[in-house]
Structure formats: C-alpha cells, structure tokens
Amino acid sequence: MIEVKDLVKVYSVGEVELRALDGIDLAIPKGGFVAVMGASGSGKSTFMNILGCLDRPTSGSYRLQDEEVGGLTKDRLAGIRNRFLGFVFQGFNLLPRTSAIENVELPMFYNGMDSSERLGRARDALKSVGLEGRERHFPSQLSGGQQQRVAIARALVSNPSVILADEPTGNLDSHTSREVMEIFCRLNRESGITVVLVTHEQDIASYASRRVTFMDGKIISDDESPGVCG
C-alpha cells in the first residue's frame, strides 16, 4: 500500500541546508492504522506532506498502490490525491459560508460527477459520521466535533484507500476526541481504510495498532501492539 525507502527531504534556508527527513524506510500495509509521533521539527509533518503528495522528496522512493509517485508532475500528483487519499486536518478547513453537505460535495466537483450523484454520496457520507439531519447547517452552527465529522465525511466521499489525519483532535475536548477516534476505528475496521494519523498525544496514539516516532528526521521507534480499536 505505502512504501518509502531511503526517503530524504532537504530544505535550503539561505546557505544552510535543513535535512527534514534523513533516510526514512517504512512500509504500511493495506488496512493499517499507524500513529506518527514526534516533537515539533522531528520530520513527521514533512513525512505526511510527502505521503499526501503535497510535497516531493529530495531523494529516495515513495510507492503508493505499487506506483512510484515521488517524482510525478503536479497534475499527476493531484490525480493520485483525488483517487486514493482523503485528508482530515486539525483546523477542519471547512468553507464558512457553505453548508455541511456543500462542503462534503467539494472534492467531487473535480471528478466531473453529476450533481445528483454528488448529492447522494455527500448525504451518505454525512450519515456515516452521524450527521444525518445536519446537512444544511453551516460550520458556525455546528460544534467543533460536528465540524470535524463534516471534514471526515468530506474525506470519505471519493472512496479513498488511505486517510491522512493531521492532529485531527487537536482542537477538540477529550470526550469529543474519543468520538472522532471511534469513527476512525470504525472506518479502519469495517471499511479496511488505511489510516495514518499525526498526533503528539499518547492517548490518541493508543487507538492505533502501530506507533512510529520521529526525531531529527529519523525514525527512532516503530512499535506494534493492539490499539484501543482492537
């Protein structure tokens, strides 16, 4: 599903080179649930950006669904994102003047899908995260947890193979965080969606069946054990 070998990412800051990733080797099989951890500046966000085809590695290999994607053009990378990946962010990234169902429909506009199919799939996605009846609410009319559910529904409408979640509970209280993580558990367990989650919270990482920790652009630990999801 996901395989990176000797992945390197170097940023130039003036005359100084910053090695954000320094020879990362990691494989994530289909249906995996991985928490990526590490302090600020450890390389975890750079790693997620490369997995999400939002950035390219300086060197090394990144294969997704058996296709080498690290060196593809911007248009090809956009196609990969649209076909295989769903994104969930800490800040929800919803359009404030757009209803929940319209926010969820957005990714499908790029697929040339007709309006009736878009609407049906958006409704189904919102229902799957427990927001049936809230389709016409605007983000300002929804709680933080409900807004994150809309964001998860938006990530689901393109039937992604992988969901990349960047601190998805960072703006939520502990009770709501548990509710959101239970949704990720269900998607992983029942739909077989691969989940890669960035978090700095140990209790959130405990939901994953694998915890990978970064430091100074390297992986310093890679632990597998039954997570809260079971």
Backbone hydrogen bonds, N-H to C=O, Kabsch-Sander energy under -0.5 kcal/mol:
donor,donor_aa,acceptor,acceptor_aa,energy
2,I,28,I,-2.1
3,E,63,R,-2.3
4,V,26,L,-3.0
5,K,61,S,-2.1
7,L,24,I,-2.4
8,V,59,S,-2.5
9,K,21,L,-1.6
11,Y,18,L,-3.1
13,V,11,Y,-0.6
13,V,16,V,-3.7
14,G,12,S,-0.6
16,V,13,V,-2.0
18,L,11,Y,-4.0
18,L,16,V,-0.5
19,R,17,E,-0.6
20,A,9,K,-1.4
20,A,18,L,-1.3
21,L,9,K,-1.7
22,D,217,G,-3.1
23,G,7,L,-1.3
24,I,7,L,-2.2
26,L,4,V,-2.2
28,I,2,I,-2.8
32,G,29,P,-1.8
34,V,195,V,-2.8
35,A,210,R,-2.9
36,V,34,V,-0.5
36,V,197,L,-3.7
37,M,35,A,-0.6
37,M,212,V,-3.2
42,S,39,A,-2.0
47,F,43,G,-2.4
48,M,44,K,-2.1
49,N,45,S,-2.3
50,I,46,T,-1.9
51,L,47,F,-2.5
52,G,48,M,-2.3
53,C,50,I,-1.7
54,L,49,N,-2.9
55,D,49,N,-1.0
58,T,8,V,-2.2
59,S,8,V,-1.7
61,S,5,K,-2.4
63,R,3,E,-3.1
64,L,67,E,-2.6
65,Q,1,M,-2.6
67,E,64,L,-1.5
69,V,62,Y,-2.7
69,V,67,E,-0.6
70,G,62,Y,-1.0
72,L,69,V,-1.5
77,L,73,T,-2.6
78,A,74,K,-2.3
79,G,75,D,-1.9
80,I,76,R,-2.2
81,R,77,L,-2.6
82,N,78,A,-2.2
83,R,79,G,-2.0
84,F,80,I,-2.6
85,L,80,I,-0.6
85,L,81,R,-1.3
86,G,162,V,-2.2
88,V,164,L,-2.3
90,Q,166,D,-0.8
92,F,89,F,-1.3
93,N,91,G,-2.3
98,T,95,L,-1.6
100,A,137,H,-2.2
101,I,135,E,-2.7
103,N,99,S,-2.5
104,V,100,A,-2.1
105,E,101,I,-1.7
106,L,102,E,-1.0
106,L,103,N,-0.5
108,M,105,E,-1.7
109,F,105,E,-0.7
109,F,106,L,-1.4
110,Y,106,L,-0.5
110,Y,107,P,-0.8
111,N,108,M,-1.2
112,G,109,F,-0.9
113,M,108,M,-1.3
118,R,114,D,-2.3
119,L,115,S,-2.5
120,G,116,S,-2.2
121,R,117,E,-2.6
122,A,118,R,-2.5
123,R,119,L,-2.4
124,D,120,G,-2.2
125,A,121,R,-2.4
126,L,122,A,-2.3
127,K,123,R,-2.4
128,S,124,D,-2.1
129,V,125,A,-0.8
129,V,126,L,-0.6
130,G,127,K,-1.7
131,L,126,L,-2.8
134,R,131,L,-2.2
137,H,134,R,-1.7
141,Q,138,F,-2.3
142,L,139,P,-1.8
147,Q,143,S,-2.6
148,Q,144,G,-2.2
149,R,145,G,-1.7
150,V,146,Q,-2.1
151,A,147,Q,-2.1
152,I,148,Q,-2.2
153,A,149,R,-2.7
154,R,150,V,-2.5
155,A,151,A,-1.7
156,L,152,I,-1.3
157,V,153,A,-1.2
159,N,156,L,-2.4
161,S,84,F,-1.5
162,V,84,F,-2.3
163,I,194,T,-2.9
164,L,86,G,-3.0
164,L,162,V,-0.5
165,A,163,I,-0.6
165,A,196,V,-2.7
166,D,88,V,-2.8
166,D,164,L,-0.5
167,E,165,A,-0.8
167,E,198,V,-2.3
170,G,167,E,-1.8
172,L,169,T,-1.9
177,S,173,D,-2.6
178,R,174,S,-2.0
179,E,175,H,-1.7
180,V,176,T,-2.4
181,M,177,S,-2.7
182,E,178,R,-2.1
183,I,179,E,-1.2
184,F,180,V,-1.8
185,C,181,M,-2.4
186,R,182,E,-2.3
187,L,183,I,-2.5
188,N,184,F,-2.4
189,R,185,C,-3.0
190,E,186,R,-3.1
191,S,186,R,-0.7
191,S,187,L,-1.2
192,G,188,N,-0.6
193,I,187,L,-1.6
194,T,161,S,-2.4
195,V,32,G,-2.5
196,V,163,I,-2.6
197,L,34,V,-3.1
197,L,195,V,-0.5
198,V,165,A,-3.1
199,T,36,V,-2.0
199,T,197,L,-0.5
202,Q,200,H,-0.6
205,A,201,E,-2.5
206,S,202,Q,-1.6
207,Y,204,I,-1.6
208,A,205,A,-1.5
209,S,33,F,-1.2
210,R,33,F,-1.1
211,R,223,D,-2.9
212,V,35,A,-3.0
213,T,221,S,-2.3
214,F,37,M,-2.9
215,M,218,K,-2.7
217,G,42,S,-2.6
218,K,215,M,-1.9
220,I,213,T,-2.6
220,I,218,K,-0.6
221,S,213,T,-1.2
223,D,211,R,-2.5
225,S,209,S,-1.7
228,V,206,S,-2.2
229,C,207,Y,-1.1
230,G,227,G,-1.5
